[in-house]
Amino acid sequence: MTKLSLKIVACIFILFHCVNSAAAQKKTIILVRHAEKVDASQDPGLSVEGKARAETLAKIVKRYKPGAIYSTDFKRTRDTVAPMASRRKLQIQIYDPKKPGELVDTIMKGKTKRFLIAGHSNTIPGLANLLGKKELFKNLDDSEYGAIYIVRIIDGKVRKTEIIPY
């Protein structure tokens, strides 16, 4: 083989590898409703139980090593993901729960591979449905706080969704 032939083969190999790497994009999205709130006011913080749940969430989620953390702009959602954000030294990014498509677009177009997202009983199941492009999940009951949705995406398609208690 000539030097030119070797260079062409090497270029084809590199190009093929780059295309395959881009096509095999993997994302893990962890969705969670905020933890227990202290009262029914408009923007309450977390109760003692809620703070303990937020710490438990951070312990469970640490193995996923989220590279980005999102929350709605409410104290209870920010406080739910704050322990994980602190451990990962990440800023909590605010998203608009009325525009879930914008959040999904940001996630899918970005280079970050792992996300933690806090929302509400009537937004987290909808985000899981939007990501999966299927209506599988219903809004959570007001008393339900202990579910973590883990959505795994490969090549732009949901390959696995699991709900684990915490």
N, C-alpha and C positions, 0 to 999 in steps of 0.2 A: 504494500500500500504506500502511496506517495504521501508526502507531508500534507499536501492540499486535501487529499482524501481523508486523512486522519482528522484534520481540522473540521472538515464538513461533518464527519461522523460525531465528533465531539460537540459541535454546535447543535446538531439534531438531538443528541442525547440531553443536553442542557435545556433546550427548548421543550422537549417532551417532559422532562422532569418538572419544569416550571408550570406547564399547563396542567399536569396531573396534580401538583400541589395546590394550585388554585381551585381546581375542580373538587378536590377532596376536603373542602373547608368544613371544619367541625366547630360547633358551638354548643355550649352547655348554658342553659338559662334557668336560674333558680328563682322561682316566684314564691312570694310569701305575703300573706295578709299581715298587717301590723299586729303587734302583741296587744294584750289587754290594756285598755285605757283606764285612767284614774276616775273619770266621770263622764257624763253625757254632754259636757259643754262643747262649744263649737270646735275648739282646737286643743283638746286635752293632751297631757303627757301620758306616760305609761304608769300603771299602777305598780305596786311592789311585785305582783305576779308577772306583769308585763315586762318589767326590767329583768326578772329572772329568766323569762322566756327569751328575751333578746340575747342574753348571755349564752343560753343553750343553743340558740340558732347559730351564733358565731362559732361555737365549738363544733357543731355538725357540719357547717358550711366550709370550715377552714380547709378541709381536704380537697375542695374544688378550686381553691385559690382564685376567687373572682378577681378579674382585672378591671372591672367597672361595677359600680354600685349606683343604682337608681332608686329614687323615692318620690312619692308625691310630695307636695309642699305642705305637709302637715307634721306637727311635732311628733305625733304617735308613730308615723311611718319612718320619719328620719331617726327617731330614737330606737326603733326596732333594728335598723341596720347599722347604727352607730358603733356598736362594739366590733363588728366585722370591719367596718371602714377604718377604725382606729388600729386594729391589728394589722391590716393590709396597708396602712398609711395611704388610704385613698380618700378623695373627696367624694361626698355624696352628691350625685348629679340629680337635679330636679326634672321631672317630666310631668306633662299634663295628662291626667287620667282620662280627660275628655277627648284626647287625640292619641289613642293607643297605636294607630297606624304609623305615626311619626316615630314613636319609640321603637317599634318593630323594624322600620326602615333603618334607623340609626344602628341598631344591633346587627342587622343582616349586612349592611354595607361596610361596617367597621372591621378593623383587624383584630379587635379584642375577641378572645375565644370563650371567656367565662364571665357570666353576669349574675349579680344578685339584685333582685327588683322587689321593692316593697310597695304594696298597694292596699286595697280595701276588699271587703267581702263581696262587693259588686263589681270589682275591676280585675282582680287576679284571675278568676276563672275565665273571664272574657279574653284576657291576654293569652292564656293558655290555648283557648279556642282559636284566636287569631293566628298565633304561631303555627298551630297544627292544621289550620285551614279546615277545621271541622268543629261543629257544635257538640262537644262531648261533655263539657263541664257546666254545671249550674252555679248560680251565685251561692256563696256560703251563708249559713245561718249566722245571725248576729252573735250567737254565743260560741261560734266555732273559730278557734284561734290556732289550733295545733296541726296545720297541714303545710307541707312544703311540696311544691310542684317542681319537678326536675324535668326539663325538656331538653332532649338531645337532638341536635340537628346536624345532618351530614348532607353535603351537596344541596343545601337549601331546602331539604325535606326533613320533617320530624321523623326520626327513626325510633324514638322511644320516649314515652312520657310516664313518669312514675310519681306517685304521691306518697310521701313518707310522713309519719307522725313525728311530732317533737314536743 
